[in-house]
Amino acid sequence: MSTDYDESYLNQLYATREKYNESKYDQCKQFDQNMFFISSAIFGISFTFMSNVINKPIPFSKWIIAGSWTFILANIVLSLVSYLVSYNAYKIYINVIDIRIKNIWLEESEKIVEPKNVAETNAERLNVWNISLFRIGLILLVIYICINIFGGAYVS
């Protein structure tokens, strides 16, 4: 094998890896935006449903809707935090690429150490929490609706 072939193949691998990394960050950003939008919409719809459809809810069910709203609001706030963390992960990633470029011309002893992208791991963890909070809030909302529609609350 020639050195030219190895170098071009290596460059192709790096380019493919970079493409997938960029795609991953775009996906995280899109996920954060979608979670924020869906959670906000469900919160608004549930509030409208409670005030316009179920006029006199069963008394204990108010605690269920309060829990649902708490989880959904926590999900909305966490979506914003996750968006910020994803943005920071992207900034660190750009910094790592800059360091790699600088390291090409440096001697082995002078090379700059790449920082760990902890923000990327944190963004992934926040996304798992987002999904969990969203599910719990949605389940509580469905329980609230079922209790009040099938449990005899006054529905207009």
C-alpha positions in Angstrom: 0.0 0.0 0.0 1.2 3.4 -0.8 1.3 6.3 1.7 -0.9 8.5 -0.6 -3.6 5.9 -0.5 -3.4 5.5 3.3 -3.5 9.3 3.8 -6.5 9.8 1.4 -8.3 6.9 3.0 -7.6 8.4 6.5 -8.9 11.8 5.3 -12.0 10.2 4.0 -12.6 8.5 7.3 -12.1 11.8 9.2 -14.5 13.6 6.9 -17.1 10.9 7.4 -16.7 11.0 11.1 -17.0 14.8 11.1 -20.2 14.5 9.1 -21.7 12.1 11.6 -20.7 14.3 14.5 -22.3 17.3 13.0 -25.4 15.4 12.3 -25.5 14.2 15.9 -25.4 17.8 17.2 -28.1 18.8 14.8 -30.2 15.9 16.1 -29.7 16.9 19.7 -30.7 20.5 18.9 -33.8 19.3 17.1 -34.7 17.0 20.0 -34.5 19.9 22.5 -36.7 22.1 20.3 -39.3 19.4 19.8 -39.4 18.5 23.5 -39.9 22.2 24.4 -42.6 22.6 21.7 -44.5 19.4 22.6 -44.4 20.0 26.4 -45.5 23.6 26.0 -48.4 22.5 23.8 -49.5 19.8 26.1 -49.3 22.2 29.1 -51.5 24.7 27.2 -54.0 22.1 26.0 -54.3 20.6 29.5 -54.9 24.0 31.1 -57.6 24.8 28.5 -59.1 21.3 28.9 -59.3 21.7 32.7 -60.8 25.1 32.6 -63.2 24.7 29.6 -64.2 21.0 29.5 -64.1 19.8 33.1 -65.8 22.5 35.1 -66.0 20.8 38.4 -63.3 18.1 38.7 -63.3 15.4 41.4 -61.6 17.1 44.3 -58.6 14.7 44.8 -57.9 14.8 41.1 -56.6 18.4 41.4 -53.5 16.9 43.0 -53.0 14.7 40.0 -53.2 17.6 37.5 -50.9 19.7 39.8 -48.4 16.8 39.6 -48.8 16.6 35.9 -48.2 20.3 35.4 -45.2 20.2 37.7 -43.5 17.4 35.6 -44.4 19.1 32.4 -43.1 22.5 33.5 -39.9 20.9 34.8 -39.6 19.3 31.4 -40.0 22.7 29.7 -37.3 24.2 32.0 -35.0 21.2 31.5 -35.5 21.5 27.7 -34.1 25.0 27.9 -31.2 23.9 30.0 -30.5 21.0 27.7 -30.5 23.4 24.7 -27.9 25.6 26.4 -25.8 22.6 27.3 -26.0 21.3 23.7 -24.8 24.7 22.5 -21.8 24.6 24.9 -21.0 21.0 23.7 -21.0 22.4 20.1 -18.6 25.2 21.1 -16.2 22.7 22.8 -16.4 20.5 19.7 -15.3 23.5 17.5 -12.5 24.1 20.0 -11.3 20.5 19.7 -11.2 20.8 15.9 -9.2 24.0 16.2 -6.7 22.2 18.5 -6.4 19.3 16.1 -5.6 21.7 13.3 -2.9 23.4 15.4 -1.5 20.1 16.5 -0.7 19.1 12.9 2.2 21.6 12.8 3.4 21.1 16.4 6.1 18.7 17.6 4.9 15.8 19.7 6.2 17.5 22.9 4.4 20.8 22.1 1.0 19.3 21.2 -2.1 20.8 22.9 -4.2 18.3 24.8 -7.8 18.2 23.6 -10.4 19.0 26.3 -13.0 16.3 27.1 -16.5 17.3 25.9 -18.3 16.7 29.2 -21.2 19.0 27.9 -22.0 16.3 25.3 -22.5 13.6 27.9 -24.5 16.0 30.1 -26.7 16.9 27.1 -27.4 13.2 26.5 -28.3 12.7 30.2 -30.6 15.8 30.2 -32.4 14.3 27.2 -33.0 11.1 29.1 -34.4 13.2 32.0 -36.5 15.2 29.5 -38.2 12.0 28.2 -38.8 10.7 31.7 -40.4 13.9 33.0 -42.5 14.2 29.9 -43.8 10.6 30.2 -44.6 11.0 33.9 -46.4 14.3 33.2 -48.3 12.8 30.3 -49.4 9.7 32.3 -50.6 11.9 35.1 -52.6 14.0 32.7 -54.2 11.0 31.1 -55.1 9.7 34.6 -56.6 13.0 35.5 -58.7 13.1 32.3 -59.9 9.5 32.8 -60.8 10.0 36.5 -62.8 13.1 35.7 -64.5 11.9 32.5 -65.3 8.4 33.6 -65.5 9.2 37.3 -68.6 11.4 37.2 -67.1 14.9 37.2 -69.3 17.6 35.7 -68.1 17.9 32.0 -69.5 20.6 29.8 
